Amino acid sequence: MLCLLAGAANSLAAQEVSVTNLQVASNNEITFNVSWGNRAGVWSDTVWVFVDYFNMDKQQMWRLPVANVQSSAGAAYLAPSNNAGFYIKGNARSAGNFSTAVTLTPVAGVVTTGSIRPCVYVTDYPPTGEYNLSGSSVTATLTGTAPYSVQYNDGSSATLTSSSVSITNGNGISTLVDATGNEGTIDCGAALPTVTGSTGTPRCGAGTVTIYATPSTGAVIDWYATATGGASLTTSNAYTTPNIGGSTTYYAQARHTTTGCVSTSRMPVVATVNATPPTPGLTQNGPKKSGTGVTFTASGGTNYQWTGVFNGQTGNPKTSSTATGSYTTSVRSYVTANGIACYSGYTGNVTGVVENAAPTIPGIAWTKTQVLPSQYTWANAPSACPSGMPTQAEFQKMVDAGYTWRAANSGYGNTENGTFFGSNSGACTVANGNCLFLPARGHNGNYVGTLGYYWSSAQNPSNTINAYRLYFNNGNSSVRTSSKTNGFSVVCVQ
């Protein structure tokens, strides 16, 4: 079978069939000349004519449904139940040449001027098997008006008179045109593919999310940004989104790789982005006196995770130990949603202090005490302790209230040898703050751990080269005078 494109000429030697002068009029009417040699002894010898159209835009071809055929000689007949082709009979039994001018009108809407070229096929025999499909893997139903002009993926074509069609693997339909010239569709019926499931892994904050969908057997997943229409984003069971700042819905459609049939609807699949909570606020209510802890309070969130002194703990607020010292922590907030927890950043470090409590000593109303780490002469001590030092009388009240020597690491919280002063000195600990603990740091760097010397604010009025100081050792304590040039310890009070 030969094809003549407009402006060319071909002939078929077996019966000397030729087609010439192929023209397409502005109204899409097609004219050409066809001639062949009648064979001797064959009455009304025939030539079969088919017209295909090549779509220049889509690079696809389909068989042209014909509405009307006119021949200048003999008779032209549409093929039974198949108006895509027709045949012309000769009018003599004797041998000889036969020719006719043919004018045909295609079905309205088929031809688009400027984008489609006709191609005329002529043959001296009726086609046999040209339009048959053998073997099947999928049975589908064609929609539209029969007959159907079909272009297959393997390059073959067919005209189908039945709406029932079997399509074999590797021979899927690429183009389908029904008898009205419209591009038809395939109604796959029970063979429609489906999306059988979908999943996705949420993330915290803006970024990419990978979502998944599973197609039925023989199908692939096409991803779309909309529920209907639009171009496919990708073809894969998995789709990684671009950077998105919030949860976004994408749509998965199953497409059968043989028939091209798609699922009846697209399954929405949400790429989930959980919001990252803001960094919380953090405050503390210190300083506190020994015996009372510092309370740290986070704000601006729902759930909290702590570090520092409360490392790994959750909940809010958090309270430190009641022992004297500094306590530092920071906190972050978190929200659990869609199976994952999203965390804010940590706050900056916040420190709260537990100070020595004022000792319970009759006649003394101190609110705070602090033992300085160094030793000083009496003249230098006031500048190191601007809040003030105990008076001679206050030292005497400490001694009179009671005192108890404790060795270091004795279970009372003191890390140095020294003496507890106060009304309940025998039961005092560093943590409870009911007494004033003074470490035994000697004088001038000597007798550290065995003797304690602490300057008072009062000098000896009768001998001004001396000043009053507190003295204690293991078992004894008193208030006496010593030379102001000695290096003694200092306890600041206020």
Secondary structure, 3 states (H helix, E strand, C coil): CEEEECCCCEEECCCCEEEEEEEECCCCCEEEEEEEEECCCCCCCEEEEEEEEEECCCCEEEECCEEEEEECCCEEEEECCEEEEEEEECCCCCCEEEEEEEEEEECCCCCCCCCEEEEEEEECCCCCCCCCCCCCCEEEEECCCCCEEEEECCCCEEEECCCEEEECCCCCEEEEECCCCCECCEECHHHCCCEEEEEECCEECCECCEEEEEECCCEEEEEECCCCCCCCCEECCEEECCCECCCEEEEEEEEECCCCCECCCCEEEEECEECCCCCCEEEECCCEECCCCCEEEEECCCEEEEEECCCCCECCCEECCCCCEEEEEEEEEEEEECCEEEECCCCCCEEEEEECCCCCCCCCCCCCEEECCCCECCCCHHHHCCCCCCCHHHHHHHHHHCEEEECCCCCCCCCCCEEEECCCHHHCCCCCCCCEEEECCEECCECCCCCEEEEEEEECCCCCCEEEEEEEECCEEEEEEEECCCCEECEEEC
